[in-house]
Amino acid sequence: QVQLVESGGGSVQTGGSLRLSCEASGYTYSSACMGWFRQVPGKEREEVAVIYTGGGRPYYADSVKGRFTISLDNARNAAYLQMDSLKPEDTAMYYCAADDSMVRALCRPGADFEYWGQGTQVTVSS
């Protein structure tokens, strides 16, 4: 089965940093689209960052551009989200997503993902 396991969430103060990890298994990591999303109760899910494991430039939501960085560790089949200069509005449950049937050209904002992790909570206090 495809499994995505997130970790690294926690509670920080405004301006702090966290690094989220997503370890993947059971799919073709070398040619997959991977992304990070976040959601708060009563709100729609928000796309944060997207990257293709086989190469290509990552994409970021305007709300996190310049503060968040998505990266890959191919040896570990993992994706990371480095979050710096955190703000209270970044508070959310963060989810990792992946899709190994998506061609590289479609690995962009608005892409649909087949597989999802369970999420990791990020709380930023002022």
C-alpha positions in Angstrom: 0.0 0.0 0.0 1.0 3.6 -0.5 1.9 5.2 2.8 2.8 8.8 3.6 3.9 9.6 7.2 4.3 13.2 8.3 6.2 14.4 11.3 7.8 17.5 12.7 4.8 19.5 13.7 4.6 21.4 17.0 4.0 24.7 18.7 6.2 27.7 18.2 6.0 31.4 18.6 5.7 34.0 15.9 9.0 34.2 13.9 10.0 30.6 14.8 10.8 27.7 12.5 9.7 24.1 12.0 10.7 21.5 9.5 8.1 19.0 8.5 9.0 15.6 7.1 7.0 13.3 4.8 8.4 9.8 4.4 6.8 7.8 1.5 6.6 4.2 0.6 4.7 1.9 -1.7 4.8 4.0 -4.8 7.1 5.2 -7.6 8.9 8.0 -5.8 11.3 8.8 -8.6 8.6 10.0 -10.9 5.9 11.4 -8.5 4.4 14.7 -7.7 4.5 15.6 -4.1 2.9 18.4 -2.2 2.2 20.0 1.1 -1.3 21.2 2.1 -2.8 22.7 5.2 -6.2 23.0 6.7 -7.9 24.6 9.7 -11.3 23.6 11.1 -14.2 25.2 9.1 -11.9 26.2 6.2 -11.0 24.7 2.9 -7.8 22.9 2.4 -5.0 25.2 1.1 -2.2 24.2 -1.2 1.2 25.2 0.2 3.9 23.8 -2.0 4.4 21.3 -4.9 7.5 19.6 -6.3 8.2 16.8 -8.8 10.6 14.1 -7.6 12.1 13.6 -11.0 13.2 17.3 -11.3 11.7 20.6 -11.9 11.2 23.8 -10.0 8.9 23.8 -6.9 5.8 25.9 -6.6 4.6 27.8 -3.6 1.5 29.5 -2.5 1.9 33.3 -2.4 1.1 33.3 1.3 4.3 31.2 2.1 6.6 32.2 -0.7 10.0 33.4 0.6 9.3 31.8 4.0 8.7 28.1 3.2 10.9 25.7 1.2 10.0 22.3 -0.1 12.9 19.9 -0.7 13.5 16.2 -1.3 15.8 13.5 0.0 15.7 10.8 -2.8 17.7 8.3 -0.7 15.0 8.4 2.0 12.0 8.8 -0.4 11.2 11.8 1.7 9.9 15.3 1.2 10.4 18.2 3.6 8.8 21.5 4.3 11.1 24.0 6.0 9.0 26.7 7.5 10.7 29.9 8.7 9.3 33.2 9.9 6.1 31.5 11.0 3.0 33.5 11.6 -0.2 32.8 13.6 -2.0 32.4 10.3 0.2 29.5 9.5 -1.5 27.5 12.3 -3.1 24.4 10.7 -3.0 20.7 10.2 -0.4 20.1 7.5 -0.7 17.2 5.1 1.7 15.5 2.7 0.3 14.3 -0.6 1.7 12.3 -3.5 0.7 11.0 -6.9 2.9 8.7 -9.0 0.5 8.7 -12.0 0.9 12.4 -12.7 3.1 13.5 -15.5 5.7 16.1 -14.7 3.9 18.9 -16.7 0.8 18.5 -14.5 2.8 18.7 -11.2 1.8 22.2 -10.5 -0.6 24.2 -8.4 -4.1 22.9 -8.7 -3.0 19.3 -9.3 -5.1 16.4 -7.9 -3.3 14.0 -5.6 -4.2 10.4 -5.0 -2.4 9.7 -1.8 -2.5 11.6 1.5 -0.8 11.3 4.9 -2.5 11.6 8.3 -1.3 15.1 9.0 0.8 16.9 11.6 -0.3 19.9 13.6 1.5 23.2 13.5 0.5 25.9 16.0 2.0 29.4 15.9 1.3 31.7 18.8 1.8 35.5 19.0 
